[in-house]
Amino acid sequence: PELMVRVLGEEVLSHYLGILLIVPLMIMLLRTRIEQRALASLFMDGLLVMLPSMTILLVLSEQAAPQPQFARVLSLAPVLFFAFRHGWRGASLAMLITSLGMTLVDQHLGHAPSNAAAYLFLAVAGTGALMLGSATDALRRSSERVAEQNVYLGAVNRRLDQLAHQLRDAARGNLQADENQRRHLAAELHDELGQNITAIQTHVKLAQTRLHQAGMEDISTSINAILAHMRRALHRLLDDLRPAVLDEFGLLRALDEGPIRDLLNTAGMTYHTELHGDPRLLDDDTRTAIYRLVQESATNAVKHAKASEFRLRLRIGERQGIAVALLDLRDDGTGLPSRLPRGGRGLQGMRDRVTSLGGQFRLRPAPAGVHLRILLRGNNNPSEMGRQN
């Protein structure tokens, strides 16, 4: 029975080993397609690795024990190398060459035919090499898919960046068109309506003597009051359309001494300013946006915050050859409500204006009041400072 079991085991192992060596080779030849480049690499590695390995196997097998056993173990090194480098195809070829090499060496040296231990050794080693080669192939295919996905994602990201730039350019163009329309409308109102109000005031003044003689002084007084109210309303409308103080004073002086200070002082608030840098580094749209952002923030502080002071810090400079403006706005009021009112522009309008210019808008937490930090980038080349402040 023991002899029968041993013979049966050797038969099973020998058949399994034959299947292990022949089936992958047949699949490789009949079912898979090997690229010319991979085949050349496989042939080159066979010459550089397998041929020296078989020579070392022959030399060590001629030595006294236990060198031949060491030779069999060392002969698995090229099999593992081929499994890592060429996947299961390389492992099957290397295992086949190694098995044939061991058999030929045994026949050349007149050793006894391989026994069950040798078959078991080759079967386990071959199975492990094929599994390792298959895992290597799977990992390589996964890496290739990831690389292809990265290339695709890179193309998508570039397209998204391009679309983002186009949207930003479109938003800036819309903002420029809006400012140009405001500027044109303000000029028309100033020229037409302003001149007409002045003309009416002149005629009323000329007719004031006749009205006094007719006992109608109250009419001229009422007309003058109405005209004065219309002129103030026109000035407010013109300032909303296009801040004339920007053209008259420049950005820094307009922020420090203009209507914003008057608005805050009238509301009983203290106004602190820290202004640094040269506004000529910025384009006209960015300067106008800065003024309107400060104006909107100050208006919100007066209307809603119940604050006692308002702080403005503006720094203009260059960063990597690009003109930038860092705007810091804060008040000591009641802060933002838990639910912002609908319908008003407020912070959302400020955020939209900053986004349209490609800037960054941050509402930072503060112990009291509202704290805004805004970063804007100008379109002007800092080396070409065309406009004077």
KEDO-902226 format. One record per residue (C-alpha): x, y, z; residue in three letters. Coordinates in steps of 0.5 Angstrom, whole numbers, padded with zeros to 4 digits, always signed. Example, Ala and Ser with C-alpha at 12.3 -4.5 7.8 and 13.67 -1.06 7.14 Angstrom:
2
+0025-0009+0016ALA+0027-0002+0014SER
//
This chain:
389
+0000+0000+0000PRO+0006+0005+0002GLU+0009+0004-0005LEU+0002+0004-0009MET+0001+0011-0005VAL+0008+0014-0007ARG+0007+0011-0014VAL+0000+0014-0015LEU+0003+0021-0012GLY+0008+0021-0016GLU+0004+0020-0022GLU-0001+0025-0020VAL+0004+0030-0019LEU+0008+0029-0025SER+0001+0030-0029HIS+0000+0036-0025TYR+0007+0039-0027LEU+0006+0037-0034GLY-0001+0041-0034ILE+0002+0047-0031LEU+0008+0047-0036LEU+0004+0046-0042ILE-0003+0049-0041VAL+0000+0056-0040PRO+0004+0055-0046LEU-0001+0053-0050MET-0006+0059-0048ILE+0000+0064-0049MET+0001+0061-0056LEU-0006+0060-0058LEU-0011+0065-0054ARG-0007+0071-0053THR-0003+0076-0057ARG+0004+0078-0056ILE+0007+0085-0058GLU+0013+0085-0062GLN+0016+0089-0057ARG+0014+0085-0051ALA+0017+0079-0055LEU+0024+0082-0056ALA+0024+0084-0049SER+0023+0077-0047LEU+0028+0074-0052PHE+0033+0078-0049MET+0032+0077-0042ASP+0032+0069-0044GLY+0039+0070-0046LEU+0041+0075-0041LEU+0038+0071-0035VAL+0036+0064-0037MET+0043+0062-0040LEU+0047+0064-0035PRO+0042+0061-0030SER+0042+0054-0033MET+0050+0054-0033THR+0050+0056-0026ILE+0045+0050-0025LEU+0050+0045-0029LEU+0056+0047-0025VAL+0053+0047-0018LEU+0050+0040-0020SER+0057+0037-0021GLU+0059+0039-0014GLN+0058+0035-0008ALA+0052+0035-0004ALA+0049+0039-0002PRO+0051+0044-0008GLN+0046+0040-0012PRO+0040+0042-0008GLN+0042+0049-0007PHE+0042+0049-0015ALA+0035+0047-0015ARG+0033+0052-0010VAL+0037+0058-0014LEU+0034+0056-0021SER+0028+0059-0018LEU+0031+0066-0018ALA+0030+0067-0026PRO+0023+0064-0025VAL+0021+0070-0020LEU+0025+0075-0024PHE+0021+0073-0031PHE+0014+0073-0027ALA+0015+0080-0024PHE+0018+0083-0031ARG+0013+0079-0036HIS+0007+0077-0032GLY+0005+0070-0032TRP+0007+0069-0039ARG+0014+0070-0037GLY+0013+0065-0031ALA+0011+0060-0035SER+0016+0060-0040LEU+0022+0061-0035ALA+0019+0055-0031MET+0019+0050-0037LEU+0026+0052-0039ILE+0028+0051-0032THR+0024+0044-0031SER+0028+0042-0038LEU+0034+0044-0035GLY+0034+0040-0029MET+0032+0034-0033THR+0037+0035-0038LEU+0042+0036-0032VAL+0040+0030-0029ASP+0041+0026-0035GLN+0048+0029-0037HIS+0050+0027-0030LEU+0047+0020-0030GLY+0043+0022-0023HIS+0037+0018-0022ALA+0030+0020-0025PRO+0026+0026-0021SER+0022+0023-0015ASN+0016+0025-0011ALA+0020+0031-0007ALA+0023+0034-0014ALA+0016+0034-0017TYR+0013+0037-0011LEU+0018+0042-0011PHE+0017+0044-0018LEU+0009+0044-0017ALA+0009+0049-0012VAL+0014+0053-0015ALA+0011+0053-0021GLY+0004+0055-0018THR+0007+0060-0014GLY+0010+0063-0020ALA+0004+0063-0024LEU+0000+0066-0019MET+0005+0072-0018LEU+0006+0073-0025GLY-0002+0073-0026SER-0002+0078-0020ALA+0003+0082-0023THR+0000+0083-0030ASP-0007+0085-0026ALA-0003+0090-0023LEU+0000+0092-0029ARG-0007+0093-0033ARG-0009+0096-0027SER-0004+0101-0027SER-0005+0102-0034GLU-0012+0104-0033ARG-0011+0109-0028VAL-0006+0112-0032ALA-0011+0112-0038GLU-0016+0115-0033GLN-0011+0120-0031ASN-0010+0122-0038VAL-0017+0123-0039TYR-0018+0127-0032LEU-0012+0131-0034GLY-0016+0133-0041ALA-0022+0134-0037VAL-0019+0139-0032ASN-0016+0143-0037ARG-0022+0143-0041ARG-0026+0145-0034LEU-0020+0150-0033ASP-0021+0153-0040GLN-0029+0154-0039LEU-0028+0157-0032ALA-0023+0162-0036HIS-0028+0163-0041GLN-0034+0164-0036LEU-0029+0169-0032ARG-0028+0173-0038ASP-0035+0173-0040ALA-0037+0175-0033ALA-0031+0181-0033ARG-0034+0183-0040GLY-0041+0183-0037ASN-0038+0187-0031LEU-0035+0192-0036GLN-0041+0193-0040ALA-0045+0194-0034ASP-0040+0200-0032GLU-0039+0203-0038ASN-0047+0203-0039GLN-0047+0206-0032ARG-0042+0211-0034ARG-0046+0213-0040HIS-0052+0214-0037LEU-0049+0218-0031ALA-0046+0223-0036ALA-0053+0223-0040GLU-0057+0225-0034LEU-0051+0230-0031HIS-0051+0233-0038ASP-0059+0233-0039GLU-0063+0233-0033LEU-0057+0237-0029GLY-0057+0242-0034GLN-0065+0243-0034ASN-0065+0243-0027ILE-0060+0249-0027THR-0064+0252-0032ALA-0070+0252-0028ILE-0067+0255-0022GLN-0064+0261-0026THR-0071+0262-0029HIS-0074+0262-0022VAL-0069+0266-0020LYS-0070+0271-0026LEU-0078+0271-0024ALA-0077+0272-0017GLN-0078+0279-0017THR-0084+0279-0021ARG-0087+0273-0016LEU-0085+0278-0010HIS-0089+0284-0013GLN-0095+0279-0014ALA-0095+0277-0007GLY-0093+0270-0009MET-0086+0269-0006GLU-0088+0262-0003ASP-0089+0259-0010ILE-0082+0261-0011SER-0079+0258-0005THR-0083+0252-0006SER-0080+0251-0013ILE-0073+0252-0011ASN-0074+0247-0005ALA-0077+0242-0010ILE-0071+0243-0015LEU-0066+0243-0009ALA-0069+0236-0007HIS-0069+0234-0014MET-0061+0236-0015ARG-0059+0232-0009ARG-0063+0226-0011ALA-0060+0227-0018LEU-0053+0227-0014HIS-0055+0220-0011ARG-0057+0217-0017LEU-0050+0219-0021LEU-0046+0217-0015ASP-0050+0210-0015ASP-0049+0210-0023LEU-0041+0212-0023ARG-0038+0214-0017PRO-0035+0221-0019ALA-0031+0222-0013VAL-0026+0216-0016LEU-0025+0221-0022ASP-0024+0227-0018GLU-0020+0224-0012PHE-0017+0217-0014GLY-0018+0211-0010LEU-0014+0212-0004LEU-0017+0219-0003ARG-0024+0217-0005ALA-0024+0212+0000LEU-0021+0216+0006ASP-0024+0223+0005GLU-0030+0221+0000GLY-0038+0220+0001PRO-0036+0214+0005ILE-0033+0217+0011ARG-0039+0222+0011ASP-0044+0217+0011LEU-0041+0213+0017LEU-0039+0220+0021ASN-0047+0222+0020THR-0049+0215+0023ALA-0044+0217+0029GLY-0039+0211+0027MET-0032+0212+0027THR-0028+0210+0021TYR-0021+0208+0021HIS-0017+0207+0014THR-0010+0203+0013GLU-0009+0204+0006LEU-0002+0202+0003HIS+0000+0201-0005GLY-0001+0204-0011ASP-0008+0204-0014PRO-0005+0205-0021ARG-0002+0198-0021LEU-0010+0196-0022LEU-0014+0197-0028ASP-0020+0201-0028ASP-0025+0196-0026ASP-0022+0193-0020THR-0021+0200-0017ARG-0029+0201-0018THR-0030+0194-0015ALA-0026+0196-0009ILE-0030+0202-0008TYR-0036+0199-0009ARG-0035+0194-0004LEU-0033+0198+0001VAL-0039+0203+0000GLN-0043+0197+0000GLU-0040+0194+0007SER-0041+0201+0010ALA-0048+0202+0008THR-0050+0195+0011ASN-0046+0197+0017ALA-0050+0203+0018VAL-0057+0200+0016LYS-0056+0193+0019HIS-0050+0192+0024ALA-0052+0198+0029LYS-0044+0199+0030ALA-0040+0204+0033SER-0034+0203+0028GLU-0032+0201+0021PHE-0025+0199+0020ARG-0022+0199+0013LEU-0015+0196+0011ARG-0013+0196+0004LEU-0006+0193+0001ARG-0004+0194-0006ILE+0002+0190-0009GLY+0005+0185-0014GLU+0005+0178-0013ARG+0009+0173-0018GLN+0008+0179-0023GLY+0001+0180-0022ILE-0002+0186-0019ALA-0006+0184-0013VAL-0011+0188-0008ALA-0012+0185-0001LEU-0018+0188+0002LEU-0020+0187+0010ASP-0027+0190+0012LEU-0030+0189+0019ARG-0035+0193+0024ASP-0036+0192+0031ASP-0044+0191+0030GLY-0049+0185+0032THR-0046+0181+0026GLY-0050+0177+0021LEU-0057+0175+0022PRO-0058+0167+0023SER-0062+0168+0016ARG-0061+0173+0011LEU-0066+0177+0008PRO-0068+0175+0001ARG-0069+0180-0005GLY-0063+0184-0002GLY-0056+0184-0006ARG-0052+0185+0000GLY-0046+0180+0001LEU-0049+0176-0005GLN-0048+0182-0009GLY-0041+0183-0006MET-0039+0176-0007ARG-0042+0176-0015ASP-0038+0182-0016ARG-0031+0179-0013VAL-0033+0172-0017THR-0034+0176-0024SER-0027+0179-0023LEU-0023+0172-0021GLY-0022+0174-0014GLY-0023+0171-0007GLN-0029+0173-0002PHE-0028+0170+0005ARG-0033+0172+0011LEU-0029+0170+0017ARG-0032+0169+0024PRO-0031+0175+0029ALA-0033+0175+0036PRO-0037+0181+0034ALA-0039+0184+0028GLY-0038+0182+0021VAL-0031+0181+0018HIS-0029+0181+0010LEU-0023+0179+0007ARG-0023+0180-0001ILE-0017+0179-0006LEU-0017+0182-0012LEU-0013+0181-0018ARG-0012+0187-0023GLY-0011+0186-0031ASN-0006+0191-0032ASN+0001+0189-0032ASN+0005+0192-0026PRO+0011+0195-0031SER+0006+0199-0035GLU+0002+0204-0030MET-0002+0208-0035GLY-0007+0212-0030ARG-0005+0217-0025GLN-0008+0216-0018ASN
//
